[in-house]
Amino acid sequence: MSLIAATLTTGVMAGAFGIFAVSIMPGLRNTDDRTFVGSFQSIDRAIINPVFMLAFVGALVFSALTAALHLREDGRSVLPWALVATVLYLIVFIITMAVNVPLNDEIKAAGDPDQIADLAAVRERFNEARWIGWNIVRTVLATTAFGLLTWALVLYGRIKTSS
């Protein structure tokens, strides 16, 4: 069950990071400063919800649990895939907490866009290029982890059908 939960939550996160990479940030790139700041603040407030947090934290917890549960001899074929997926997603988690969240918090702390005197300065301090670059890294790593966990599911199925 943990392998299924790990695969699903990691897939959801790969999709969430991916949609930011291919749609949300490119869409916001061409907006004026007020629209960018207000929209990004709104999106960031909305994304912090129980469903997102379950997937974001669950991907790490369930992947690590899956690796731990496959330490025994009969689960060894799944172990390397789950372990590498866990390490990759741990890197995603660290990047998110060290880079993306502080940038998100900074733009939210700027306040109501209608009350900001210099929206261009707020947008510049946000550093779109840095946020986008690290989000692409998160997308690639989370997608790779999802692929590894998907393969682990295949291997797990082979173990179960051969026993």
N, C-alpha and C positions, 0 to 999 in steps of 0.2 A: 504493500500500500504506500509506503514512503517513496518508492521509486516513481509511482504514478503521480503522487503529489509533487515531488521534485520536478518531474518533467513538465507537468502542467503549469506550476508557478513560474518556473524558469522560462517556459514558452510565452507566458503572459508578459513577463518582464522584457523579454527580447522584443516582443511586439510593441510594448509601450515605448521602449527606447527607440525602436525603429521608426515608429510613427512620428516621433519628434524629429528624427533625422531626415525623413523623406517628405514630411508634410508640414508639420507645425512650424518648425524653425524656418524652412524656406518660405513658407507663407508669411511669417512675421517679418522676414528680412526686408521686404519691400514696403513695409508700412512706415508711416511717420512715427516720430518719437513718442508722442502721446499714446497712439494706438499700441505700439510695441510694449511700452511700460505697463499700461493698463491691462492689456491682454495677457501678458506674461504673468503679472501679479494674479490675475483672476484664475488662470490655468493652474498656477502653483498652489493657490489656496484650495482649488477644487480637487486636485490630485491627492492631497493628504486626506485620505479617507480610509475606513477599515478594510475595504476590498483591496485597494492598492497596497496598503501596508501589509496585509496578509500575503499577497503575492511577493512583494519586495523582500520582506523578512523571511517568509516561508520558503522561498527559493533557496536561500542559504541554509536554513535549518533542515529542510527536508533532504537537500542534497547531502549534507554532512551526515544526517541520520542514515540515509541510504548507504553511504560509504561504510559507516560503522557497522551496520547490520550485515554487510557482505564481507566482513573480515574472516568469517568462518570458511572452511575449506570448500563447501558446496556452492558458495557464492563468489568465489574468486574471479570468475570470468567477468562479472559485473563490476568488481571493485576498482580496477584502474580507470574505467570510464567514469564512474561516479566520483572517484577521488579527484580526477582532473577537472571534471565539471564543477566540483565544489571549490577548488582552488581558483578557477576562472571566475566563478560568481563571487567569491570572496574579494577578488580584485575589483570587480564591478561595484560591490558594496562599498569598498574603501574609496574608490574614485568618487562615487556618489556623495559620500559623507565628507570627503576632503575637498572636492572641487565644486560639484554642481549644487549641493545644498547651500554652502556659504554664498555662492553667487545668487542663488534664488532668494536667500534671506536678505542679502544686501539690497536687491531690487525691491523687495517687499517693504523693507525698512524705510525706503525713500518716501513712502506715504502715498496719499491720494494724488493721482496724476493731475487732477484739477487744481491742486494746491502746490505743485512743484514748479518753481520758477525756471529751472534749467533742465528740461527733460532730456536734452541732448547729452548733458553731462552725466545724468543718471544712466542713460543707455550706454554711454561710453565706458563708465565705471563697471557696468555689468559685464562687459567684455564678451560679446556674442561669440567671437571667434574661438575663445577659450572654451566656453560652454559647449559650443557645437563640436569642436574637436574632441573633447573628452566624452561627449555623448556618443560620437561615432565609435570611439574605443569601447564604451560600454555596450553598444549595440552589437559589435563584432564579437566581443567576449561572451555576452549573454546568449547570442545566437549559436556560437560554437558550443557552449555548455549545454544548450537545449539539444543540439545535434548529438552530443555525446550521451546525454541521458536517453535520448530516443534509441540510440544504438544499444545502450544498456538494457532497455526494455526488450529489444529483440533477443539479446543474449539471455535475459531472464526467462523469456518465453521458451527458448530452446532448452534451458535447464529443466523447466517444469514439464515439458513434453517428453524429455528423455528419461525422467524419473518414474 
